[in-house]
């Protein structure tokens, strides 16, 4: 093994970890936004249903 391996391999592992962390964070944020939108639509649908039943 050369000195390059001791620098190159951990560097690539670190780069992959950073890229995965960034992409995973973005995906988690999008999933939370999608869930919030889904919850809003469900609440609106339930409110319309209750309004119809009360009339």
Secondary structure, DSSP 8 states (H G I E B T S, - for coil): --HHHHHHHHHHHHHHHHHHHHHHHHHHHHHHHHHHHHHHHHHHHHHHHHHHHH-
